[in-house]
Amino acid sequence: MREVLEAYPGAQRALFRGYHIGGCSSCAFHSEETLDQLCLRNDNLDVEQVIAHIVRSHDEDQQLLIAPAELAGSMKRGDARLVDIRTREEWEAARIEGARFFTQELLQEMLSKWPRGELLAIYDHQGTKSQDAAAYFQGQGFQNVKSLRGGIDAWSQEVDPKIPRYRLE
């Protein structure tokens, strides 16, 4: 599974969405487990069908991404709302101007008051967890939700080099 997740970072989300695999400890998988083994112990799923589902989901995930330069243009025009889902420590160390820090209160505001058709861009450090968040908000009816491709790390390389880059350990 390690190789599958490296090639298709959204595979875990795809497996849960399509087959309810990986959502709890009884159906979780391990990185050392093969896709064949996973399919066998989950009602002998057809491996080719599961692979096709993962690939389709990966293609759908690509539609959720927005390039840093494209987002910068939308923000200059005032066409985007930007939400930072990193930790408070990361937020305090570096942030994109105009972003809102994600809190429980902000979540309630977003779900109850934010227009569903406006561009909602979500970012994290390197663009991995923000795809999960974008998929969640898409499921909540947001029609134009995106995940910043590469996260704040890509933003600092491609748009605003004054934002410090960092590594998490």
DSSP file (Angstrom, degrees, kcal/mol; ACC not computed):
  #  RESIDUE AA STRUCTURE BP1 BP2  ACC     N-H-->O    O-->H-N    N-H-->O    O-->H-N    TCO  KAPPA ALPHA  PHI   PSI    X-CA   Y-CA   Z-CA
    1    1 A M     >        0   0    0      0, 0.0     4,-2.8     0, 0.0     5,-0.3   0.000 360.0 360.0 360.0 -26.2    0.0    0.0    0.0
    2    2 A R  H  >  +     0   0    0     29,-2.1     4,-1.9    31,-0.2     5,-0.2   0.929 360.0  45.8 -56.3 -45.6    2.9    2.3    0.6
    3    3 A E  H  > S+     0   0    0     28,-0.3     4,-2.3     2,-0.2     5,-0.2   0.882 111.4  52.4 -66.1 -38.5    3.6    2.5   -3.2
    4    4 A V  H  > S+     0   0    0      1,-0.2     4,-2.8     2,-0.2    -2,-0.2   0.935 111.2  46.7 -61.8 -46.1   -0.1    3.0   -4.0
    5    5 A L  H  < S+     0   0    0     -4,-2.8    -1,-0.2     1,-0.2    -2,-0.2   0.816 111.4  51.8 -68.3 -30.6   -0.2    5.9   -1.5
    6    6 A E  H  < S+     0   0    0     -4,-1.9    -1,-0.2    -5,-0.3    -2,-0.2   0.909 116.8  39.0 -69.9 -41.5    3.0    7.4   -2.9
    7    7 A A  H  < S+     0   0    0     -4,-2.3    -2,-0.2     1,-0.3    -1,-0.2   0.853 132.0  27.0 -75.5 -35.1    1.6    7.3   -6.5
    8    8 A Y    ><  -     0   0    0     -4,-2.8     3,-2.6    -5,-0.2    -1,-0.3  -0.777  67.9-174.3-130.9  85.4   -1.9    8.3   -5.5
    9    9 A P  T 3  S+     0   0    0      0, 0.0     3,-0.4     0, 0.0     4,-0.2   0.746  85.9  53.9 -56.1 -25.7   -1.9   10.4   -2.3
   10   10 A G  T 3> S+     0   0    0      1,-0.2     4,-2.4     2,-0.1     5,-0.2   0.299  75.9 106.0 -90.2  10.4   -5.7   10.4   -2.2
   11   11 A A  H <> S+     0   0    0     -3,-2.6     4,-2.9     1,-0.2     5,-0.2   0.866  75.7  54.4 -60.6 -37.7   -6.0    6.6   -2.4
   12   12 A Q  H  > S+     0   0    0     -3,-0.4     4,-2.0    -4,-0.3    -1,-0.2   0.931 110.9  45.5 -62.4 -44.0   -6.9    6.3    1.3
   13   13 A R  H  > S+     0   0    0     -4,-0.2     4,-2.7     1,-0.2    -2,-0.2   0.898 113.5  51.0 -63.1 -40.7   -9.8    8.8    0.8
   14   14 A A  H  X S+     0   0    0     -4,-2.4     4,-2.7     1,-0.2     5,-0.3   0.900 108.8  50.4 -64.8 -42.0  -10.8    6.9   -2.4
   15   15 A L  H  X S+     0   0    0     -4,-2.9     4,-2.2     2,-0.2     6,-1.4   0.889 113.5  45.7 -65.0 -38.4  -10.8    3.6   -0.7
   16   16 A F  H  X S+     0   0    0     -4,-2.0     4,-1.8     4,-0.3    -2,-0.2   0.944 115.3  46.1 -68.5 -46.4  -13.0    4.9    2.1
   17   17 A R  H  < S+     0   0    0     -4,-2.7    -2,-0.2     1,-0.2    -1,-0.2   0.896 123.4  33.7 -63.4 -41.1  -15.4    6.7   -0.2
   18   18 A G  H  < S+     0   0    0     -4,-2.7    -1,-0.2    -5,-0.2    -2,-0.2   0.814 139.8   8.8 -86.8 -31.3  -15.7    3.7   -2.6
   19   19 A Y  H  < S-     0   0    0     -4,-2.2    -3,-0.2    -5,-0.3    -2,-0.2   0.359  91.4-114.9-134.9   3.0  -15.5    0.7   -0.3
   20   20 A H     <  +     0   0    0     -4,-1.8     2,-0.5    -5,-0.4    -4,-0.3   0.891  64.9 149.2  54.9  43.1  -15.5    1.9    3.3
   21   21 A I        +     0   0    0     -6,-1.4    -1,-0.2     1,-0.2     7,-0.2  -0.920  57.0  18.8-106.1 128.8  -12.0    0.7    3.8
   22   22 A G  S    S+     0   0    0      5,-0.8    -1,-0.2    -2,-0.5     6,-0.2   0.510  86.2 109.9  97.7   5.9   -9.7    2.6    6.2
   23   23 A G  S    S+     0   0    0     -3,-0.3     2,-0.3     4,-0.1    -2,-0.1   0.659  83.6  16.1 -88.8 -15.8  -12.3    4.4    8.2
   24   24 A C  S >> S-     0   0    0     -4,-0.1     3,-0.8     1,-0.0     4,-0.6  -0.914  86.8 -95.0-148.1 173.3  -11.9    2.4   11.4
   25   25 A S  T 34 S+     0   0    0     -2,-0.3     3,-0.4     1,-0.2    -1,-0.0   0.806 118.2  58.1 -66.0 -28.6   -9.4    0.1   13.1
   26   26 A S  T 34 S+     0   0    0      1,-0.2    -1,-0.2     3,-0.0    -5,-0.0   0.773 118.4  29.8 -74.4 -23.5  -11.3   -3.0   11.9
   27   27 A C  T <4 S+     0   0    0     -3,-0.8    -5,-0.8     2,-0.1    -1,-0.2   0.244  92.8 122.6-117.7  13.0  -11.0   -2.1    8.2
   28   28 A A     <  -     0   0    0     -4,-0.6     2,-0.3    -3,-0.4    -5,-0.1  -0.246  48.9-143.5 -69.2 161.9   -7.7   -0.2    8.3
   29   29 A F        -     0   0    0     -7,-0.1     2,-0.3    -8,-0.1    -2,-0.1  -0.884   5.8-129.4-125.3 161.6   -4.8   -1.2    6.2
   30   30 A H    >   -     0   0    0     -2,-0.3     3,-1.3     4,-0.1   -28,-0.1  -0.800  21.5-120.8-110.2 151.4   -1.0   -1.1    6.8
   31   31 A S  T 3  S+     0   0    0     -2,-0.3   -29,-2.1     1,-0.3   -28,-0.3   0.770 113.7  55.0 -63.1 -25.1    1.6    0.3    4.5
   32   32 A E  T 3  S+     0   0    0    -31,-0.2    -1,-0.3   -30,-0.1     2,-0.1   0.683  88.4  98.0 -80.3 -18.0    3.3   -3.1    4.2
   33   33 A E  S <  S-     0   0    0     -3,-1.3   -31,-0.2     1,-0.1     2,-0.2  -0.413  73.4-128.6 -70.7 143.5    0.1   -4.7    3.0
   34   34 A T     >  -     0   0    0    -33,-0.1     4,-2.3     1,-0.1     5,-0.1  -0.518  18.8-116.2 -87.4 161.8   -0.4   -5.2   -0.7
   35   35 A L  H  > S+     0   0    0      2,-0.2     4,-2.7     1,-0.2     5,-0.2   0.880 117.9  56.3 -63.3 -37.4   -3.4   -4.1   -2.6
   36   36 A D  H  > S+     0   0    0      2,-0.2     4,-2.5     1,-0.2    -1,-0.2   0.932 108.6  46.2 -58.0 -46.7   -4.1   -7.7   -3.4
   37   37 A Q  H  > S+     0   0    0      2,-0.2     4,-2.2     1,-0.2    -2,-0.2   0.910 112.1  51.0 -63.7 -41.8   -4.1   -8.6    0.3
   38   38 A L  H  < S+     0   0    0     -4,-2.3     4,-0.5     1,-0.2    -2,-0.2   0.929 112.5  45.7 -61.1 -46.2   -6.3   -5.7    1.1
   39   39 A C  H >< S+     0   0    0     -4,-2.7     6,-2.0     1,-0.2     3,-0.8   0.896 110.7  54.4 -64.9 -40.6   -8.9   -6.6   -1.6
   40   40 A L  H 3X S+     0   0    0     -4,-2.5     4,-1.2     4,-0.3     3,-0.3   0.918 109.8  45.2 -61.0 -45.4   -8.8  -10.3   -0.5
   41   41 A R  T 3< S+     0   0    0     -4,-2.2     2,-0.4     1,-0.2    -1,-0.2   0.496 104.9  66.8 -81.7  -0.7   -9.6   -9.6    3.1
   42   42 A N  T X4 S-     0   0    0     -3,-0.8     3,-0.6    -4,-0.5    -1,-0.2  -0.584 136.9 -62.8-116.6  67.5  -12.4   -7.1    2.1
   43   43 A D  T 34 S-     0   0    0     -2,-0.4    -2,-0.2    -3,-0.3    -3,-0.2   0.777  87.5 -74.5  62.1  30.4  -14.9   -9.5    0.5
   44   44 A N  T 3<  -     0   0    0     -4,-1.2    -4,-0.3    -5,-0.5    -1,-0.2   0.912  69.0-160.9  52.8  50.1  -12.5  -10.5   -2.2
   45   45 A L    <   -     0   0    0     -6,-2.0     2,-0.6    -3,-0.6    -1,-0.1  -0.243  27.5 -99.0 -59.8 148.9  -12.8   -7.2   -4.1
   46   46 A D     >  -     0   0    0      1,-0.2     4,-2.2     2,-0.1     5,-0.2  -0.620  29.9-150.7 -72.3 117.3  -11.8   -7.1   -7.7
   47   47 A V  H  > S+     0   0    0     -2,-0.6     4,-2.8     1,-0.2     5,-0.2   0.895  94.3  51.6 -60.0 -44.0   -8.3   -5.6   -7.7
   48   48 A E  H  > S+     0   0    0      1,-0.2     4,-2.4     2,-0.2    -1,-0.2   0.886 110.1  49.8 -62.7 -37.9   -8.6   -4.1  -11.2
   49   49 A Q  H  > S+     0   0    0      2,-0.2     4,-2.0     1,-0.2    -1,-0.2   0.897 111.4  48.7 -66.3 -40.5  -11.9   -2.5  -10.3
   50   50 A V  H  X S+     0   0    0     -4,-2.2     4,-2.4     2,-0.2    -2,-0.2   0.912 111.0  50.3 -66.3 -42.5  -10.3   -1.0   -7.1
   51   51 A I  H  X S+     0   0    0     -4,-2.8     4,-2.6     1,-0.2    -2,-0.2   0.932 109.7  50.9 -60.6 -45.2   -7.3    0.3   -9.1
   52   52 A A  H  X S+     0   0    0     -4,-2.4     4,-2.5     1,-0.2    -1,-0.2   0.892 110.1  50.2 -59.8 -39.5   -9.7    1.9  -11.6
   53   53 A H  H  X S+     0   0    0     -4,-2.0     4,-2.6     2,-0.2    -1,-0.2   0.913 110.3  49.4 -64.9 -42.8  -11.6    3.6   -8.7
   54   54 A I  H  X S+     0   0    0     -4,-2.4     4,-2.2     2,-0.2    -2,-0.2   0.913 112.2  48.2 -62.5 -42.9   -8.3    4.9   -7.2
   55   55 A V  H  X S+     0   0    0     -4,-2.6     4,-2.2     2,-0.2    -2,-0.2   0.920 112.2  48.5 -65.5 -44.1   -7.2    6.3  -10.6
   56   56 A R  H  X S+     0   0    0     -4,-2.5     4,-2.1     1,-0.2    -2,-0.2   0.920 112.3  49.2 -60.6 -43.7  -10.6    7.9  -11.2
   57   57 A S  H  X S+     0   0    0     -4,-2.6     4,-2.6     1,-0.2    -1,-0.2   0.878 108.2  53.9 -64.0 -37.6  -10.5    9.4   -7.7
   58   58 A H  H  X S+     0   0    0     -4,-2.2     4,-1.9     2,-0.2    -1,-0.2   0.923 108.0  49.9 -61.8 -43.9   -7.0   10.7   -8.4
   59   59 A D  H  X S+     0   0    0     -4,-2.2     4,-0.9     1,-0.2    -2,-0.2   0.896 111.1  49.3 -61.7 -39.8   -8.2   12.5  -11.5
   60   60 A E  H >X S+     0   0    0     -4,-2.1     3,-0.6     1,-0.2     4,-0.6   0.890 107.4  55.5 -65.0 -39.5  -11.1   14.0   -9.5
   61   61 A D  H >< S+     0   0    0     -4,-2.6     3,-1.3     1,-0.2     4,-0.4   0.874 100.4  59.3 -60.1 -37.4   -8.5   15.1   -6.8
   62   62 A Q  H >< S+     0   0    0     -4,-1.9     3,-1.0     1,-0.3    -1,-0.2   0.818  98.5  59.0 -62.6 -29.5   -6.5   16.9   -9.5
   63   63 A Q  H << S+     0   0    0     -4,-0.9    -1,-0.3    -3,-0.6    -2,-0.2   0.713  98.6  59.8 -71.0 -19.5   -9.6   19.0  -10.2
   64   64 A L  T << S+     0   0    0     -3,-1.3    83,-3.5    -4,-0.6    -1,-0.2   0.566  88.5  96.5 -82.8  -8.9   -9.6   20.2   -6.6
   65   65 A L  E <   -a  147   0A   0     -3,-1.0     2,-0.4    -4,-0.4    83,-0.2  -0.559  52.4-168.0 -87.2 145.6   -6.1   21.7   -7.0
   66   66 A I  E     -a  148   0A   0     81,-2.2    83,-2.6    -2,-0.2    -2,-0.0  -0.999  24.0-121.9-128.7 134.8   -5.4   25.4   -7.7
   67   67 A A     >  -     0   0    0     -2,-0.4     4,-2.5    81,-0.2     5,-0.2  -0.413  23.6-118.2 -71.2 147.6   -2.0   26.6   -8.7
   68   68 A P  H  > S+     0   0    0      0, 0.0     4,-2.6     0, 0.0     5,-0.2   0.903 114.1  49.7 -53.8 -44.7   -0.4   29.3   -6.5
   69   69 A A  H  > S+     0   0    0      1,-0.2     4,-2.0     2,-0.2     5,-0.1   0.887 110.4  50.2 -64.8 -38.0   -0.3   31.9   -9.3
   70   70 A E  H  > S+     0   0    0      2,-0.2     4,-2.0     1,-0.2    -1,-0.2   0.918 112.2  47.1 -65.7 -42.7   -3.9   31.3  -10.2
   71   71 A L  H  X S+     0   0    0     -4,-2.5     4,-2.7     1,-0.2    -2,-0.2   0.901 108.4  55.7 -65.1 -40.4   -5.0   31.7   -6.6
   72   72 A A  H  X S+     0   0    0     -4,-2.6     4,-2.2    -5,-0.2    -1,-0.2   0.909 107.9  49.2 -58.7 -42.0   -2.9   34.9   -6.3
   73   73 A G  H  X S+     0   0    0     -4,-2.0     4,-1.6     2,-0.2    -1,-0.2   0.911 110.9  49.3 -63.5 -42.8   -4.7   36.3   -9.3
   74   74 A S  H  X>S+     0   0    0     -4,-2.0     5,-3.1     1,-0.2     4,-0.5   0.891 111.0  50.2 -63.3 -39.5   -8.1   35.5   -7.8
   75   75 A M  H ><5S+     0   0    0     -4,-2.7     3,-0.8     3,-0.2    -1,-0.2   0.890 106.8  53.9 -68.3 -38.0   -7.1   37.0   -4.5
   76   76 A K  H 3<5S+     0   0    0     -4,-2.2    -1,-0.2     1,-0.3    -2,-0.2   0.864 111.1  46.9 -62.5 -34.8   -5.9   40.2   -6.2
   77   77 A R  H 3<5S-     0   0    0     -4,-1.6    -1,-0.3    -5,-0.2    -2,-0.2   0.562 115.8-118.1 -81.4  -8.4   -9.4   40.5   -7.8
   78   78 A G  T <<5S+     0   0    0     -3,-0.8    -3,-0.2    -4,-0.5    -2,-0.1   0.755  78.1 126.5  76.7  24.5  -11.1   39.8   -4.5
   79   79 A D      < +     0   0    0     -5,-3.1    40,-0.8    -6,-0.2     2,-0.4   0.293  55.4  63.6 -97.5   8.6  -12.6   36.6   -5.9
   80   80 A A  E     -b  119   0A   0     -6,-0.4     2,-0.5    -5,-0.1    40,-0.2  -0.979  58.3-150.2-140.1 146.7  -11.4   34.1   -3.3
   81   81 A R  E     -b  120   0A   0     38,-2.4    40,-3.2    -2,-0.4     2,-0.5  -0.956  25.4-154.1-108.0 134.1  -11.7   33.3    0.4
   82   82 A L  E     -bc 121  99A   0     16,-0.5    18,-2.3    -2,-0.5     2,-0.4  -0.935  10.2-170.8-119.0 129.2   -8.6   31.6    1.8
   83   83 A V  E     -bc 122 100A   0     38,-2.7    40,-2.5    -2,-0.5     2,-0.6  -0.974  11.2-151.3-124.3 130.3   -8.5   29.3    4.8
   84   84 A D  E     -bc 123 101A   0     16,-3.0    18,-2.6    -2,-0.4    40,-0.2  -0.880  11.7-178.4-101.1 119.9   -5.4   28.0    6.5
   85   85 A I        +     0   0    0     38,-2.7    39,-0.1    -2,-0.6    -1,-0.1   0.212  44.9 113.1-105.0  15.1   -5.8   24.6    8.2
   86   86 A R  S    S-     0   0    0     37,-0.3    16,-0.1     1,-0.2    -2,-0.1  -0.120  77.8 -75.6 -75.1 180.0   -2.3   24.4    9.6
   87   87 A T     >  -     0   0    0      1,-0.1     4,-2.6    14,-0.0     5,-0.2  -0.307  41.1-109.8 -72.9 161.8   -1.5   24.4   13.4
   88   88 A R  H  > S+     0   0    0      1,-0.2     4,-2.6     2,-0.2     5,-0.2   0.878 119.9  55.2 -59.5 -38.2   -1.6   27.6   15.4
   89   89 A E  H  > S+     0   0    0      2,-0.2     4,-1.4     1,-0.2    -1,-0.2   0.909 109.6  45.7 -63.4 -41.4    2.2   27.5   15.7
   90   90 A E  H  > S+     0   0    0      2,-0.2     4,-2.4     1,-0.2    -2,-0.2   0.923 111.9  52.3 -65.6 -43.4    2.6   27.3   11.9
   91   91 A W  H  < S+     0   0    0     -4,-2.6    -2,-0.2     1,-0.2    -1,-0.2   0.910 110.2  48.2 -57.7 -44.6    0.0   30.1   11.5
   92   92 A E  H  < S+     0   0    0     -4,-2.6    -1,-0.2     1,-0.2    -2,-0.2   0.790 113.0  48.7 -69.4 -27.0    1.9   32.3   13.9
   93   93 A A  H  < S-     0   0    0     -4,-1.4     2,-0.3     1,-0.3    -2,-0.2   0.850 129.3  -7.9 -80.8 -36.2    5.3   31.6   12.1
   94   94 A A     <  +     0   0    0     -4,-2.4     2,-0.3    -5,-0.1    -1,-0.3  -0.961  65.8 166.8-163.3 140.4    4.1   32.2    8.6
   95   95 A R        -     0   0    0     -2,-0.3     2,-0.5    -3,-0.1    -4,-0.0  -0.992  37.5-106.0-155.1 159.9    0.9   32.9    6.7
   96   96 A I    >   -     0   0    0     -2,-0.3     3,-2.1     1,-0.1   -12,-0.1  -0.766  48.4-106.6 -88.3 129.5   -0.5   34.1    3.4
   97   97 A E  T 3  S+     0   0    0     -2,-0.5     3,-0.1     1,-0.3    -1,-0.1  -0.297 104.9  24.0 -57.6 133.4   -1.9   37.6    3.6
   98   98 A G  T 3  S+     0   0    0      1,-0.3   -16,-0.5   -17,-0.0    -1,-0.3   0.330  92.4 130.0  93.9  -6.5   -5.7   37.6    3.6
   99   99 A A  E <   -c   82   0A   0     -3,-2.1     2,-0.4   -18,-0.1    -1,-0.3  -0.427  50.5-138.2 -79.1 155.5   -6.1   34.0    4.9
  100  100 A R  E     -c   83   0A   0    -18,-2.3   -16,-3.0    -2,-0.1     2,-0.4  -0.936  19.9-120.7-111.0 138.3   -8.3   33.1    7.8
  101  101 A F  E     -c   84   0A   0     -2,-0.4     2,-0.4   -18,-0.2   -16,-0.2  -0.645  32.2-116.9 -79.0 129.9   -7.1   30.6   10.5
  102  102 A F        +     0   0    0    -18,-2.6     2,-0.3    -2,-0.4    -1,-0.1  -0.531  48.4 154.4 -74.8 122.2   -9.3   27.6   10.6
  103  103 A T     >  -     0   0    0     -2,-0.4     4,-2.4     1,-0.1     5,-0.1  -0.839  59.0 -99.8-134.2 172.6  -11.1   27.2   14.0
  104  104 A Q  H  > S+     0   0    0     -2,-0.3     4,-2.0     2,-0.2     5,-0.1   0.886 125.0  52.3 -61.7 -38.4  -14.3   25.5   15.2
  105  105 A E  H  > S+     0   0    0      2,-0.2     4,-2.1     1,-0.2    -1,-0.2   0.906 108.9  48.9 -65.1 -41.6  -15.9   29.0   15.2
  106  106 A L  H  > S+     0   0    0      2,-0.2     4,-3.2     1,-0.2    -2,-0.2   0.902 107.6  55.6 -65.4 -39.4  -14.8   29.6   11.6
  107  107 A L  H  X S+     0   0    0     -4,-2.4     4,-2.6     1,-0.2     5,-0.2   0.936 108.5  47.6 -56.8 -46.7  -16.1   26.2   10.5
  108  108 A Q  H  X S+     0   0    0     -4,-2.0     4,-1.8     1,-0.2     5,-0.2   0.902 112.9  48.8 -62.6 -41.0  -19.6   27.1   11.9
  109  109 A E  H  X>S+     0   0    0     -4,-2.1     4,-3.0     2,-0.2     5,-0.9   0.926 111.6  49.6 -63.2 -44.8  -19.5   30.5   10.2
  110  110 A M  H  X5S+     0   0    0     -4,-3.2     4,-0.9     1,-0.2    -2,-0.2   0.935 113.4  45.1 -60.4 -47.2  -18.4   28.9    6.9
  111  111 A L  H  <5S+     0   0    0     -4,-2.6    -1,-0.2    -5,-0.2    -2,-0.2   0.802 123.5  34.4 -70.0 -28.7  -21.2   26.3    7.0
  112  112 A S  H  <5S+     0   0    0     -4,-1.8    -2,-0.2    -5,-0.2    -1,-0.2   0.764 132.9  15.6 -98.6 -25.6  -23.9   28.7    8.0
  113  113 A K  H  <5S+     0   0    0     -4,-3.0    -3,-0.2    -5,-0.2    -2,-0.1   0.687  89.7 100.6-125.1 -23.7  -23.0   32.0    6.2
  114  114 A W  S  <<S-     0   0    0     -5,-0.9     2,-0.1    -4,-0.9    -4,-0.0  -0.460  75.7-109.6 -75.9 138.3  -20.5   31.6    3.4
  115  115 A P        -     0   0    0      0, 0.0     3,-0.4     0, 0.0    -1,-0.1  -0.393  19.2-142.5 -63.9 138.3  -21.8   31.5   -0.1
  116  116 A R  S    S+     0   0    0      1,-0.2    27,-2.7    26,-0.1    28,-0.8   0.653  93.4  54.6 -78.3 -15.4  -21.5   28.1   -1.7
  117  117 A G  S    S+     0   0    0     25,-0.2    -1,-0.2    26,-0.2     3,-0.1   0.650  84.6  95.2 -96.5 -15.2  -20.5   29.4   -5.2
  118  118 A E  S    S-     0   0    0     -3,-0.4    26,-0.5     1,-0.1     2,-0.4  -0.346  90.1 -88.7 -73.9 157.0  -17.6   31.6   -4.4
  119  119 A L  E     -b   80   0A   0    -40,-0.8   -38,-2.4    24,-0.1     2,-0.5  -0.530  43.2-171.6 -67.5 121.7  -14.0   30.3   -4.7
  120  120 A L  E     -bd  81 145A   0     24,-2.3    26,-3.0    -2,-0.4     2,-0.4  -0.976   4.0-170.0-114.9 114.1  -13.0   28.8   -1.4
  121  121 A A  E     -bd  82 146A   0    -40,-3.2   -38,-2.7    -2,-0.5     2,-0.4  -0.902   0.7-167.0-109.7 135.0   -9.3   27.9   -1.3
  122  122 A I  E     -bd  83 147A   0     24,-2.4    26,-2.7    -2,-0.4     2,-0.3  -0.941   7.6-176.9-121.2 139.1   -7.8   25.9    1.5
  123  123 A Y  E     +b   84   0A   0    -40,-2.5   -38,-2.7    -2,-0.4   -37,-0.3  -0.970  13.1 171.7-138.2 157.0   -4.1   25.4    2.3
  124  124 A D        -     0   0    0     -2,-0.3    28,-2.5    24,-0.3    29,-0.2  -0.458  58.8 -66.0-131.9-152.4   -1.8   23.6    4.6
  125  125 A H  S    S-     0   0    0     26,-0.2    28,-2.3    -2,-0.2    29,-0.3   0.969 123.4  -1.2 -71.7 -53.2    2.0   23.2    4.6
  126  126 A Q  S    S-     0   0    0     25,-0.2    24,-0.4    26,-0.2    25,-0.3   0.263 104.2 -96.3-127.5  12.3    2.5   21.2    1.5
  127  127 A G  S    S+     0   0    0     23,-0.3    23,-0.1    22,-0.2    24,-0.1   0.735  92.4 105.4  87.0  23.1   -1.0   20.6    0.0
  128  128 A T  S >> S+     0   0    0      2,-0.1     4,-0.7    22,-0.1     3,-0.7   0.877  82.7  35.1 -99.6 -54.7   -1.8   17.1    1.4
  129  129 A K  H 3> S+     0   0    0      1,-0.2     4,-2.0     2,-0.2     3,-0.3   0.793 108.5  67.9 -70.9 -27.1   -4.3   17.6    4.2
  130  130 A S  H 3> S+     0   0    0      1,-0.2     4,-2.6     2,-0.2    -1,-0.2   0.783  92.5  60.2 -66.1 -24.4   -5.9   20.5    2.4
  131  131 A Q  H <> S+     0   0    0     -3,-0.7     4,-2.4     2,-0.2    -1,-0.2   0.904 104.6  49.0 -68.0 -39.0   -7.2   18.1   -0.2
  132  132 A D  H  X S+     0   0    0     -4,-0.7     4,-2.1    -3,-0.3    -2,-0.2   0.929 112.8  47.8 -61.8 -44.3   -9.1   16.2    2.5
  133  133 A A  H  X S+     0   0    0     -4,-2.0     4,-2.5     2,-0.2     5,-0.2   0.908 110.8  50.8 -63.9 -42.3  -10.5   19.5    3.7
  134  134 A A  H  X S+     0   0    0     -4,-2.6     4,-2.3     1,-0.2    -1,-0.2   0.910 109.7  50.4 -62.0 -41.9  -11.5   20.6    0.2
  135  135 A A  H  X S+     0   0    0     -4,-2.4     4,-2.0     2,-0.2    -1,-0.2   0.887 109.4  52.5 -63.5 -38.0  -13.3   17.3   -0.4
  136  136 A Y  H  X S+     0   0    0     -4,-2.1     4,-0.9     2,-0.2    -2,-0.2   0.953 111.4  44.6 -61.1 -50.1  -15.1   17.8    2.9
  137  137 A F  H  <>S+     0   0    0     -4,-2.5     5,-2.3     1,-0.2     3,-0.3   0.835 109.3  56.5 -67.9 -30.9  -16.4   21.2    2.0
  138  138 A Q  H ><5S+     0   0    0     -4,-2.3     3,-1.6     1,-0.2    -1,-0.2   0.918 105.9  51.6 -61.5 -42.1  -17.3   20.0   -1.5
  139  139 A G  H 3<5S+     0   0    0     -4,-2.0    -1,-0.2     1,-0.3    -2,-0.2   0.706 103.5  59.6 -66.1 -19.9  -19.5   17.4    0.2
  140  140 A Q  T 3<5S-     0   0    0     -4,-0.9    -1,-0.3    -3,-0.3    -2,-0.2   0.287 129.6 -93.1 -91.8   8.9  -21.0   20.3    2.2
  141  141 A G  T < 5S+     0   0    0     -3,-1.6     2,-0.6     1,-0.3    -3,-0.2   0.477  75.5 145.7  98.1   2.1  -22.2   21.9   -1.0
  142  142 A F      < -     0   0    0     -5,-2.3     3,-0.5     1,-0.2    -1,-0.3  -0.649  28.8-168.0 -74.2 120.0  -19.4   24.3   -1.8
  143  143 A Q  S    S+     0   0    0    -27,-2.7   -26,-0.2    -2,-0.6    -1,-0.2   0.650  77.3  38.9 -88.7 -15.7  -19.3   24.3   -5.6
  144  144 A N  S    S+     0   0    0    -28,-0.8   -24,-2.3   -26,-0.5     2,-0.4  -0.422  76.8 144.8-133.4  58.7  -15.9   26.0   -6.1
  145  145 A V  E     - d   0 120A   0     -3,-0.5     2,-0.3   -26,-0.2   -24,-0.2  -0.819  22.0-179.3-101.9 138.0  -13.6   24.7   -3.4
  146  146 A K  E     - d   0 121A   0    -26,-3.0   -24,-2.4    -2,-0.4     2,-0.5  -0.926  24.9-135.5-135.0 156.8   -9.9   24.2   -4.1
  147  147 A S  E     -ad  65 122A   0    -83,-3.5   -81,-2.2    -2,-0.3     2,-0.5  -0.954  34.8-113.3-110.1 131.1   -6.8   23.0   -2.4
  148  148 A L  E >   -a   66   0A   0    -26,-2.7     3,-2.1    -2,-0.5   -24,-0.3  -0.514  34.1-122.8 -67.8 114.4   -3.7   25.1   -2.9
  149  149 A R  T 3  S+     0   0    0    -83,-2.6   -22,-0.2    -2,-0.5    -1,-0.1  -0.414  95.0   4.6 -61.5 120.4   -1.3   22.8   -4.9
  150  150 A G  T >> S-     0   0    0    -24,-0.4     4,-1.5    -2,-0.3     3,-0.5   0.377 105.5-126.6  84.7  -4.2    1.9   22.5   -2.8
  151  151 A G  H <>  -     0   0    0     -3,-2.1     4,-2.0   -25,-0.3     3,-0.4  -0.087  60.0 -31.5  63.8-161.1    0.5   24.5    0.1
  152  152 A I  H 3> S+     0   0    0    -28,-2.5     4,-2.5     1,-0.2    -1,-0.2   0.776 135.6  65.4 -64.5 -25.2    2.2   27.5    1.7
  153  153 A D  H <> S+     0   0    0    -28,-2.3     4,-1.0    -3,-0.5    -1,-0.2   0.934 106.0  40.8 -62.8 -45.6    5.5   26.0    0.7
  154  154 A A  H  X S+     0   0    0     -4,-1.5     4,-3.0    -3,-0.4     5,-0.4   0.882 112.3  56.7 -68.6 -38.2    4.7   26.3   -3.0
  155  155 A W  H  X>S+     0   0    0     -4,-2.0     4,-2.9     1,-0.2     5,-2.3   0.921 106.1  49.8 -58.0 -44.6    3.2   29.8   -2.4
  156  156 A S  H  <5S+     0   0    0     -4,-2.5    -1,-0.2     1,-0.2    -2,-0.2   0.783 116.4  42.7 -68.8 -25.2    6.4   31.0   -0.8
  157  157 A Q  H  <5S+     0   0    0     -4,-1.0    -2,-0.2    -3,-0.2    -1,-0.2   0.854 127.4  27.2 -83.3 -37.9    8.5   29.6   -3.8
  158  158 A E  H  <5S+     0   0    0     -4,-3.0    -3,-0.2     2,-0.1    -2,-0.2   0.724 134.8  14.4-101.9 -24.8    6.2   30.8   -6.6
  159  159 A V  T  <5S+     0   0    0     -4,-2.9    -3,-0.2    -5,-0.4    -4,-0.1   0.775 127.7  19.1-119.9 -51.9    4.3   33.9   -5.3
  160  160 A D    > < -     0   0    0     -5,-2.3     3,-1.9     1,-0.1    -1,-0.1  -0.786  50.2-179.3-133.6  89.5    5.7   35.4   -2.2
  161  161 A P  T 3  S+     0   0    0      0, 0.0     4,-0.1     0, 0.0    -1,-0.1   0.590  77.8  75.6 -67.1  -8.0    9.3   34.6   -1.3
  162  162 A K  T 3  S+     0   0    0      2,-0.1    -6,-0.1     0, 0.0    -2,-0.0   0.718  74.2  91.2 -74.3 -18.9    9.1   36.7    1.8
  163  163 A I  S <  S-     0   0    0     -3,-1.9   -69,-0.1    -7,-0.1     2,-0.1  -0.660  88.8-119.7 -75.9 121.8    7.1   34.0    3.4
  164  164 A P        -     0   0    0      0, 0.0     2,-0.2     0, 0.0    -8,-0.1  -0.349  19.5-137.0 -67.4 139.1    9.6   31.8    5.2
  165  165 A R        +     0   0    0     -4,-0.1     2,-0.3    -9,-0.1   -12,-0.0  -0.623  28.3 177.9 -87.6 154.1    9.8   28.2    4.2
  166  166 A Y        -     0   0    0     -2,-0.2     2,-0.4   -41,-0.1   -13,-0.0  -0.960  24.3-129.5-151.4 165.9   10.0   25.6    7.0
  167  167 A R        -     0   0    0     -2,-0.3     2,-0.4     0, 0.0    -2,-0.0  -0.965  17.8-138.4-121.2 138.7   10.2   21.8    7.6
  168  168 A L              0   0    0     -2,-0.4    -2,-0.0     1,-0.1     0, 0.0  -0.780 360.0 360.0 -94.2 140.4    8.1   19.9   10.0
  169  169 A E              0   0    0     -2,-0.4    -1,-0.1     0, 0.0     0, 0.0   0.373 360.0 360.0-122.6 360.0    9.8   17.2   12.0
